[in-house]
């Protein structure tokens, strides 16, 4: 790929045309369906919305850069602020993309590293990974291929403010979202998170903090960073080898070793919430690798741009809510959700119980015994993550709860936590883990 389309006007015009086309397409579809019966008219309009939503999301993907990240973040809140077909389409956006040509990337690295320092490295022009905001290249020094460079795409950070405004205006233009105070607050929060992801000084500091927090635990690997070579748009770090969780080598490990890796991932998730007040909010498999050892395996943590601080005003009630959901104490779960601003005192009992049921359901693997008693509840007390299809079952409960009249939009921290939890559970399921996990949470019970 030669370059990402730059310039506020060209990106705004491109997205504006997509929004106008989406709105016009829906109006034309509705007009053409006026002669149909009421039931057929609704189906006709729904299909038209699906078509326009897919077209819009395809356009976001083609524009790449911040638009992809913005779309992924909006997908978190889709059930609350967008029509279902738009949410479904946004969920298809992929972070992985084709890398920019070396002719574009080399000058960017040179500008950040400096000519003198650049001469110390031999950088592989072929990217080893590429995402929506940056790409990564291997580099050798003194004949030793032991570094990698994460370079931010030129102009991406400067375009975020405009890109956010453009997406919101487009959604309004297509009549897919209604403007209002709640939407303005949400947009501001999401924009803040995205700006933090392109702040490489923040990522460097966060990586070093997490490295310090895990230095005594040999089950985890955090690459060493080289601050003297890092800048606002470039990170230089140790090259750490590892396997994808879905690789044949990982999948062929013994059940016991895969269970141990699953426990590492689960423990890390709850450390973030209960101990650190820091959470990696991007659960993409590409942000983790597994070092397969002779007898013991390690979990490698690779990306720290999406690690966000969690205030105690959020973590304290969240921790109480999680521990209450573990033991299915519905009343205390409801109290915690109210304190978290996920529920309101004025909400109906139906709304409160629906949300509380979802929270209790999702913590099923951390109980001493599993309600439902399906094939996933093994005779020796272990929980079969892959057979449980937990996320699919919980998703049905969650969807029913979301459409209950009066359901409030949860705070951004809660939605990011749910996104992370979904990624962690998917990772553990991909390992085919069969675990007893109650002790992971119970140790936080005072």
N, C-alpha and C positions, 0 to 999 in steps of 0.2 A: 504494500500500500504506500503510495507516494506521500500523502499527508492527510491530516484531518482538516476538514473545512474550517477555516479561521475567519475572524471578523464578525463583530456583533451584528452588522447589517445583513450579511449573507446568511448567517445561521438563523437570524430572526425571520428573514424573508422566507427561507426554506420551510421553517416550521409553521410560519403563519399561513403559507399556502396550504400546507397539510391540514391545518385546523379548519380553514375556510372550506376546503374540499370535503373534510369530514362532516362539517355542519350542513353543507349543501347536499351532500350525498344522502344524509338522513332525511332532510326535508323532501328531496325528490322521492325517496323510498316511501315515505309516509303518504305523499300525494298519490303515488301510483297504487297504494293499498287501500285508498278510501272506499273503493267499490267492493271490497272483500267483506265477508262476515266479520263480526267482532273477534272471534277466536282466531281466524285466519289472519286478520289484520295485525293482531299482536305478534303472532309467529313471524309474519312478514317483516315487521319492524325490528323484532329481535335479531333475525338473520342479517338484516341490513346493518344493525349496530355491530354485530360480530365482524362483518366484513370491513367496516370502516375502522374498527378498533385494531384489527390485524394490520391494516394498511398503515395506520398511524404508528404502531409499534415498530413495524418494519422500517419506517422512515427514521424513527429514533435510532435504531440500530445502525442505519446507514450513515447518519450524522456522527455517530460514535462519541467518544469523549465523555464529557460530563452528562450528556443527555442519557446515556445508558445507565449511569449511576442514579440519576434523578428518577428515571423510570422504575428501576429496581426498588428504590426507597418508597415511591408512591404505591408500588404493588403491596407493600406492607399494610397500607391503610385503605386499600382499594375497597374492601367490603364495607367501609364506613362512609366513603366520600365519592365513590365512582360506581357507575353501572357495572354489573358482574362481568359482561363480556370484555370491558376495558381492563378490568383487574386480571382476568384470565390471560389476556394478551400480554400485559406487562410482565407477568410471571415467566414468559418465554424469553425475555431479554437475557442474553448471555454476556458475562464479563469478558470472557476470552474473545480475542479478535485477531485479525491479521496484523503483524507488526509493521511499523513504519520502516521505510527503506533506510539503509545505513547512511545514505547521503543526507538524510534529514537528521538522524540521530547523532552521528559523529560530531557535527558542529555544536549540538546541544550539550553533549558530554564535555567537549573541549571548553565551552563557555563556562561550565560549572567547575571543572577540575583544574583548568589552566594548562597551558601548553607544556610547562616544565614538568608538572606532575603527570600529565598524560604520557609523557615519554617513558615513565617508569613502568607502564603497563602495556601489554599486548591484548587487545580486546577482540573477541570473536565477533565479526560483523553480523553473524547470524544470531538472532534473538533466541534465547532458550525458553522464553515465555513472554506473552503479551496480554495485556488487559485493557480496560477501557480508559485508564488514566496514565498508564506507564508501561514500559517493557523492561526486560531483564537480559543482560548479556554476561557471559562468562568472561573472565579476564585472568591473565597469568602475569606473574611478576617473578623475575629471576628464574624463568623457566618452570615455575611452579603454578599450575592452574588452581589457585586457591581462593580467588576472589569472584564476586559477581557485582555488577553495577545495575542498580535500579534507577532508571532515568525517567523523569516525568515528561510527558509529551509537551512540546513547545506551545505556549499560549493557553494551555488547559486551565490553569489556576485563574488567569485573568478573565476567562470567559464564564466562570461559574455564576457570577451575579446575574449577567445577562441571560444565561441559559435557563436559570431558574425562573426568571420573570417570563421568558418566552414560553416555557412549558405551561405555566399557570394560565397565561393569557390564551394559549391555544386550547386548553381544556375548557375554558370559559367560552371561547369562540365556537367550539364544537358543541356547546351546551351539555357537556358531560359532567360538569361540576358547578355548584353554586358558590359564588364568592361569599365571604363572611368572616367574622372575627376568628372563629375556630380554624378555618382554612388558613388564614393569615398567620396565626400562631404556629400551626403545623408546618407551613412552608418555611418559616423563619428557623424553626428547630432543625428541619432536615437540611436546610442550607448550611447551618452552623456545623452539622456533622460532616457534610461534604467538604467544607472549607478546611476542616481539621484533617481530613484524609489527604489533602494536597500540601499539608504543612509538614515537610520532611524533618524539620527540627523537632517537632512534636513527636513524630514517629521514632526518631533516633533516641530521644529521651525516654520514651515509653518502652522501647525495646531493651534499653539498658536497665530500666527499672524492673521489668519482668525477668530479665536475665538474673538480676540480683535476688529476686524473690524465689527463683527456682534453682539457684546454684547448688543447694544442698540436696536436691532431689535428682538422683542420677537417671530417673526414668524419662526426663525431659531434656531436649536440646534446644538452646536458643543461640542462633549464630552470633559470633562476635562482630561488632561494627567497628569501623575505623573512622572516628570523628574528624581526624585531620584531613580526610579526603571527602567528607560529606558536605553538602550545601543545602540551600533551600529547595533544590529540585533534583538532587542526586544523592543516592545512598550507596555507599561502598561497604560491603560486608563479606564475611567469610562464606565461602562456597561449601554448603553442607549437602552431602549426598543423602538420598533417601528414596523410598518407594511410595508410589501412590497406594492408597488404601485398597483400591480395586485391582492392583497388580496381581499377577499369578503367584508371585513370590509371597506376598502377604496373605493371599487367600489360601495358600497351601500350608500355612503355619498350623501347628497343632491347636486344638480347641482351647487348651489352657493358655497358650501364648496370645491368641486373639482375645480371649477374655481379659487378660492382663492389660492389653492395649486399650480395650474398651473402658476398663476401670480408670486408666490414666486420663482418658478424655473426659469421663464423667466427673472425676475428682477435680480436674482443671476447671470445668464449668462452675462447680460450686465454690471453688477457691475464689474465683473472680467475684462472685456475688457475696459470699459470706465473710471473706477475709480481706480481699484486696480493694474492693470498691472500684475495680477496673474490669471492663468487659470487651472482649474481642467480638465485635458485632457482625463480622462478615464470616459466616460459617462455610464458605466455599472450600471444597476438598483441596483445591490448589494451595491453600494457606497452611496445609499440614503435610508432613511427610513421615514415613516410618523407617527408621534405621533398623534393619534386620541384623541381629547379632548372632553369634554362635549359639548362645543359649537364652540371652535376654535381649529384648527389643526396646527401642526408645521412640518417643513421640517428638517430632521436630516441629517447632513453631516458626513460621516464616514471615508472616505479615503483621505489622503493628500499626498501620495507618488507620485502621477502623477500630482501634482500641479506645474506648471512651470512658472517662471517669464517671462514676455513679455517686450522687450525693447520698449522705446518710438518711436524708429525709425520704429517699426512695428505698434504699437497701434495708433499712430497719423494718418498715412495714412489709416489704417484700419477703424478707427472711421469715417473719412470723407467718405470713400467708403460705409460704412454701411448706413450712413444718406442719401447719394446720392441715394443709391439703394432703400431706403424706399420711396422716392418720384419719382422713376424711372427717374432720371437725368442721362441718359446713358453716356453722354460725360464725366461727372465728375466721374462716376464709372470707366470708361476706364482710366482716368487720375490717379485715385487712385490705380487701379490694376497695372499700369505701375510703380508707385512709390513703390508698394509692391513687385516688381519683379515677378509678376504673368504674366505680359505681357511685350512685348518689343515694343519700338517705331517702329521698323521695321516690326512688325507683320501686316498681311493684315487686312483690315477692317472686313473681315468675321470672322477671329480669335478674334479680339477685341470685336466685337458685340456679338459673341457667348458667350464669357465668361461674358460679362456685362449683357446679357439677363438672364443668369443663376443666377447671384447675385441678380438681381432685382426680379426674380421669387421667390427665396427662402425667400425673405422678405415680401411676399404677406400678411401674417397675421398682419403686423404692419402698414397697410395703413388705411386711413379713409374709403376707399371703396375698394372692391376687384374686380380686373379685372377678366373677365371670367364669373362672375355671376353664378357660379354653385350652387348646393344644399347647399354647405357649407356657402354661404353668406346668413345669416338669415335675416328675415325681420326687426328685431330690430337693425341691424348693427353689431351683434356679428358674430364671425368666428367659424365655427364648425370644430375643428381640426381633429377629427376622420373621418368625412365625406369628408374632403378636399383631403385626400390622397396626401398631398403636396409633401412629400419626393419621392413618386413614380413618380409623374408628373415631379418634378424638376430633378429627376434622369435621365429621358429620355432626357431632354434638355441638362443636363450635359454630358451625354454619347455622344451625337451628337457633342458637342463642343470639347470633348477630342480627337476625331478622326480627327478633322480638321487639315490638314497638317500645321506644324509649331507651334503647341500648346506647350508651355514651361511647364516644371515641376515647380509647385509653390513651394515657400519656405516651410520648414518644419513647421514653426509656423502657416502658413495659413492652411496647411492640418490638423494639430492638431485642429485648430479652427473649421474647417468644421466637423471633427469627433465629437467634443463636441457639436456643434450645432445640428447635426443629432441625437445625444443621447438625448439632451434636448427636441427637437421636438417630438421624439418618446415617451418620458416620458409624455409630455403634452397630446399627442394623446391618450396614455394609460389611462389617467384620464378622457377621453371623454370631455375635456374642450370646452366651448363655450364662447369666450372672445372678448372684445374690447381691443386691445393691442397697438394701435398707441401711446398712452401716455407714454408707457414704454420707447420708443426710443425718442419721441419728446422732452422729458425733457433734453436731451443732446444736443439739437440744440441751438446754441448760437445766 
